[in-house]
Amino acid sequence: MSRQHRTNVKSGSFRSATAQGATAHSPLRLHSPGALEDRARRRTILNAALKTFSVHGFSGGSIAKVARNHGVSPALIHYYFQNKSELWRAALEHGIGDVVRELSDRLDDLTDLDSVTRLKFFIRRYIAIVAERPEVFDIITREGETAGPRLAWLTRQHLTPLYNLWTGLIEAAQAEGKIKATIPPYHLSQIIAGASYQFMASLVRMREVYGIDVSTKELRDRHTNAVLDVLFAGMLTFPVESRSSENA
């Protein structure tokens, strides 16, 4: 190695030159050990941020708290993110953004199935995601309580695309005559989303009131089956004979 080459490596110019020579589409750059390690570090920070913001909210959370509570170096966090707002947005992109992309991709793979089957699959997968990523939905619930720039950004970037998936599935089933068209799709989507989410989000309350652990796969599957059964078959054990009895 020449003296000039050693000097460049030591000063950091070699790394810059290498980065310029390898584009974002370069297989070496994308799959090199350094790139994989870089993505893993970033993912660790984002997961820690989601947990912190889900417990403390945006106002109560901080980069220092993310670092302290989850064993991440503050300097490393600042290396990737300039401030708390940038970290918060990146964490939500990592959390809910990945959820929307996964659900959308799954639905694209099910275009040959009928609308009700696709809707049932969506509900089943949605409940599983709520169980797998509770902190994401905790943040959404927190932010949904107060109008402001964060909620506006969250709605525009992630909630609207997610709700569009719900309403699109419902509208397709209504168009096929398989679901009542008298109820607006946005209303049905919120009924379904609430039934899917609330039980899984009530881990502490369910444990205190009923002595059950809703985080277990057994209870999650039981809840999923109950939601599908009630939504698509109803919970009455006998048919409703008239409008008067329906309102009784």
C-alpha positions, 0 to 999 in steps of 0.5 A: 500500500502506498503512503498516499493510499494509507493517508487517504484511508486514515483521513477518510477520503478513501471511504468517500471515494469508495462510496462514490464509486459504488452506487445505491444499486451496486450489489456490493454496496447493498449486500456488503457486511458493512451495509448489512451492519449499518441497516441492522444498527438503524433498525435497532435504533428505530425499534427502540424509538418506537418503544420509547414513543409508545410509552412516553409520547412525543413530548415525553420521549427524547433521544437521551431516553431512547438511548438510556432505556434501550442501551443505544449510544446517543452519539450513534442515534445522532449519527443517523438522525439530526433531531427527535422529530426526524427520529420520530418520523423515521420510526413511524415509517419503519413501523406503520409504513412497513405494515401498509406495504406488507398488507398491500403486497399480500393483497396483490398476491390474492387478486384471484380470490373473491372479495370476502376471502380477501377481506377475511385474510386482511383482517386475520393478518391485521390482527397478527400485525397488531399483536406483533407491533403493539407499540406502533398502534399505541403511537397511532392512538396517542397521536390521534387524540390531538390535531396537529402537524404530527397527526397531519403527517401521520394521516397523510403518509400512513393512515390514509393509505391504510384506511384506503386498503380497508375501504377498498376491500369493503367496497369490492365486497359491496359491489359484489353484493356480498356485504350490505351496501347500506352502511358506508365503507368508512364506517364498516372499516372502523368497526372492523379495525376496532374489533381487530385492535381493541382486544389486542391493545388491552393486554394489561386491562384483560389481565387485570379484569379477566386474568388472561394473557392476550399476547399468547398465540392461542388467545390471539387466534381465538380472538381472530376467529371470533371477530371473523365469526361475529362479523360475517355470521353474526352472534345471534343463535337464531334468525331475526324475524322482523325489524321490530325484533331487530331493534328490541 
